[in-house]
């Protein structure tokens, strides 16, 4: 490297232009990286795992309280607040099929949280559900709705084999 080349790198002829270029580059990286991580987290929402851990009939006999563990392996927190989860006893749907709101739960990146859903029982199936709660013969299917990086995502629930 000649002396004149070294001098031009250390003292450019247009320092303002170099400063603006460096500033624009830094701002671009500062904005791009979080946006890209958010998009990656939304694309990986399918990797969020939902597992039923406990089920019991509430005192009124009309609702099945099901605890679900939500594991978030993405790089962003996921916030969930509504669910449409069906409960099956064998091939028979015993839930009433309504959307279930619950307290907003935030699952930080790489962590697991438990949320309990109150799922309505269809008329006429209350006793059947009460009996099957003891031997955990249920299968769950549906989705939890939430957000990752201000984008709506659906986290699918398909757990438990149930009785056949």
Secondary structure in CASP SS format (residue, H / E / C, confidence):
PFRMAT SS
TARGET T0000
AUTHOR 0000-0000-0000
METHOD secondary structure of the structure
MODEL  1
X C 1.00
X C 1.00
X H 1.00
X H 1.00
X H 1.00
X H 1.00
X H 1.00
X H 1.00
X H 1.00
X H 1.00
X C 1.00
X C 1.00
X C 1.00
X C 1.00
X H 1.00
X H 1.00
X H 1.00
X H 1.00
X H 1.00
X H 1.00
X H 1.00
X H 1.00
X H 1.00
X H 1.00
X H 1.00
X H 1.00
X H 1.00
X H 1.00
X H 1.00
X H 1.00
X H 1.00
X H 1.00
X H 1.00
X H 1.00
X H 1.00
X H 1.00
X H 1.00
X H 1.00
X H 1.00
X H 1.00
X H 1.00
X H 1.00
X H 1.00
X C 1.00
X H 1.00
X H 1.00
X H 1.00
X C 1.00
X E 1.00
X E 1.00
X E 1.00
X E 1.00
X E 1.00
X E 1.00
X E 1.00
X E 1.00
X E 1.00
X C 1.00
X C 1.00
X C 1.00
X C 1.00
X C 1.00
X E 1.00
X E 1.00
X E 1.00
X E 1.00
X E 1.00
X E 1.00
X E 1.00
X E 1.00
X E 1.00
X C 1.00
X C 1.00
X C 1.00
X C 1.00
X C 1.00
X C 1.00
X E 1.00
X E 1.00
X E 1.00
X E 1.00
X E 1.00
X E 1.00
X E 1.00
X E 1.00
X E 1.00
X E 1.00
X E 1.00
X E 1.00
X C 1.00
X C 1.00
X E 1.00
X E 1.00
X C 1.00
X E 1.00
X C 1.00
X C 1.00
X C 1.00
X C 1.00
X E 1.00
X E 1.00
X E 1.00
X E 1.00
X E 1.00
X E 1.00
X E 1.00
X E 1.00
X C 1.00
X C 1.00
X C 1.00
X C 1.00
X E 1.00
X E 1.00
X E 1.00
X E 1.00
X E 1.00
X E 1.00
X E 1.00
X E 1.00
X E 1.00
X E 1.00
X C 1.00
X C 1.00
X C 1.00
X C 1.00
X H 1.00
X H 1.00
X H 1.00
X H 1.00
X H 1.00
X H 1.00
X H 1.00
X H 1.00
X H 1.00
X H 1.00
X C 1.00
X C 1.00
X E 1.00
X E 1.00
X E 1.00
X E 1.00
X E 1.00
X E 1.00
X E 1.00
X E 1.00
X E 1.00
X E 1.00
X E 1.00
X C 1.00
X C 1.00
X E 1.00
X E 1.00
X E 1.00
X E 1.00
X E 1.00
X E 1.00
X E 1.00
X E 1.00
X E 1.00
X C 1.00
X C 1.00
X C 1.00
X C 1.00
X C 1.00
END
